Amino acid sequence: MTQNKRARWTHRWLSIVFTATVIICFVALTGSLPSWVFYLPLLPLALLMATGLYLFALPYAARWRNGRRAPLET
């Protein structure tokens, strides 16, 4: 598996984990749980941001490596 495919796979599964933790937090609102439960989605969110920024930069890095410049929009 290449690094790009691994990053996409990781990003996809992190989004599932993040969604599940947010749902857990909304369910926890009905009961009385400790306040640290509401900080659970922050770790997957930070990892999602890191993988998302990597995936966002991939096309620009490929153009830079190939020596091509992005076309100017008018």
C-alpha atoms as a printed R data frame, in Angstrom:
   type eleno elety resid chain resno       x      y       z
1  ATOM     1    CA   MET     A     1   0.000  0.000   0.000
2  ATOM     2    CA   THR     A     2   1.479  3.348  -0.982
3  ATOM     3    CA   GLN     A     3   1.735  6.256   1.400
4  ATOM     4    CA   ASN     A     4  -1.053  8.150  -0.380
5  ATOM     5    CA   LYS     A     5  -3.453  5.201  -0.182
6  ATOM     6    CA   ARG     A     6  -2.542  4.665   3.454
7  ATOM     7    CA   ALA     A     7  -3.263  8.324   4.218
8  ATOM     8    CA   ARG     A     8  -6.656  8.124   2.480
9  ATOM     9    CA   TRP     A     9  -7.505  4.884   4.307
10 ATOM    10    CA   THR     A    10  -6.471  6.388   7.647
11 ATOM    11    CA   HIS     A    11  -8.428  9.581   6.985
12 ATOM    12    CA   ARG     A    12 -11.530  7.570   6.075
13 ATOM    13    CA   TRP     A    13 -11.405  5.446   9.227
14 ATOM    14    CA   LEU     A    14 -10.610  8.427  11.435
15 ATOM    15    CA   SER     A    15 -13.746 10.118  10.158
16 ATOM    16    CA   ILE     A    16 -15.762  7.061  11.207
17 ATOM    17    CA   VAL     A    17 -14.158  7.093  14.666
18 ATOM    18    CA   PHE     A    18 -14.772 10.839  14.997
19 ATOM    19    CA   THR     A    19 -18.431 10.454  14.033
20 ATOM    20    CA   ALA     A    20 -18.864  7.649  16.552
21 ATOM    21    CA   THR     A    21 -17.310  9.676  19.375
22 ATOM    22    CA   VAL     A    22 -19.537 12.664  18.602
23 ATOM    23    CA   ILE     A    23 -22.593 10.400  18.694
24 ATOM    24    CA   ILE     A    24 -21.382  8.993  22.022
25 ATOM    25    CA   CYS     A    25 -21.080 12.536  23.381
26 ATOM    26    CA   PHE     A    26 -24.634 13.378  22.330
27 ATOM    27    CA   VAL     A    27 -25.899 10.200  23.974
28 ATOM    28    CA   ALA     A    28 -23.899 11.104  27.083
29 ATOM    29    CA   LEU     A    29 -25.849 14.353  27.347
30 ATOM    30    CA   THR     A    30 -28.874 12.350  28.467
31 ATOM    31    CA   GLY     A    31 -27.018 10.838  31.432
32 ATOM    32    CA   SER     A    32 -24.576 12.121  33.995
33 ATOM    33    CA   LEU     A    33 -21.069 11.270  32.877
34 ATOM    34    CA   PRO     A    34 -17.782 12.961  33.774
35 ATOM    35    CA   SER     A    35 -16.876 16.036  31.777
36 ATOM    36    CA   TRP     A    36 -13.788 14.388  30.226
37 ATOM    37    CA   VAL     A    37 -16.119 12.354  27.994
38 ATOM    38    CA   PHE     A    38 -16.803 15.491  25.972
39 ATOM    39    CA   TYR     A    39 -13.087 15.831  25.143
40 ATOM    40    CA   LEU     A    40 -12.971 12.391  23.462
41 ATOM    41    CA   PRO     A    41 -13.620 13.678  19.904
42 ATOM    42    CA   LEU     A    42 -10.633 16.033  20.038
43 ATOM    43    CA   LEU     A    43  -7.970 13.379  19.372
44 ATOM    44    CA   PRO     A    44  -9.613 11.974  16.213
45 ATOM    45    CA   LEU     A    45 -10.353 15.543  15.121
46 ATOM    46    CA   ALA     A    46  -6.686 16.533  15.436
47 ATOM    47    CA   LEU     A    47  -5.609 13.437  13.511
48 ATOM    48    CA   LEU     A    48  -8.258 14.175  10.867
49 ATOM    49    CA   MET     A    49  -6.864 17.658  10.483
50 ATOM    50    CA   ALA     A    50  -3.329 16.333  10.034
51 ATOM    51    CA   THR     A    51  -4.296 13.729   7.437
52 ATOM    52    CA   GLY     A    52  -6.639 16.172   5.712
53 ATOM    53    CA   LEU     A    53  -3.904 18.773   5.356
54 ATOM    54    CA   TYR     A    54  -1.596 16.109   3.967
55 ATOM    55    CA   LEU     A    55  -4.196 15.018   1.422
56 ATOM    56    CA   PHE     A    56  -4.891 18.648   0.535
57 ATOM    57    CA   ALA     A    57  -1.207 19.296  -0.159
58 ATOM    58    CA   LEU     A    58  -0.634 16.173  -2.303
59 ATOM    59    CA   PRO     A    59  -1.554 17.689  -5.689
60 ATOM    60    CA   TYR     A    60   0.515 20.807  -5.034
61 ATOM    61    CA   ALA     A    61   3.518 18.744  -3.953
62 ATOM    62    CA   ALA     A    62   3.233 16.582  -7.070
63 ATOM    63    CA   ARG     A    63   3.250 19.654  -9.304
64 ATOM    64    CA   TRP     A    64   6.212 21.084  -7.408
65 ATOM    65    CA   ARG     A    65   8.160 17.829  -7.749
66 ATOM    66    CA   ASN     A    66   7.466 17.644 -11.470
67 ATOM    67    CA   GLY     A    67   8.584 21.241 -11.973
68 ATOM    68    CA   ARG     A    68   5.234 22.403 -13.288
69 ATOM    69    CA   ARG     A    69   3.463 25.467 -12.073
70 ATOM    70    CA   ALA     A    70  -0.237 25.661 -11.431
71 ATOM    71    CA   PRO     A    71  -2.134 27.503 -14.165
72 ATOM    72    CA   LEU     A    72  -3.235 31.020 -13.313
73 ATOM    73    CA   GLU     A    73  -6.954 31.540 -13.131
74 ATOM    74    CA   THR     A    74  -8.428 34.595 -14.755
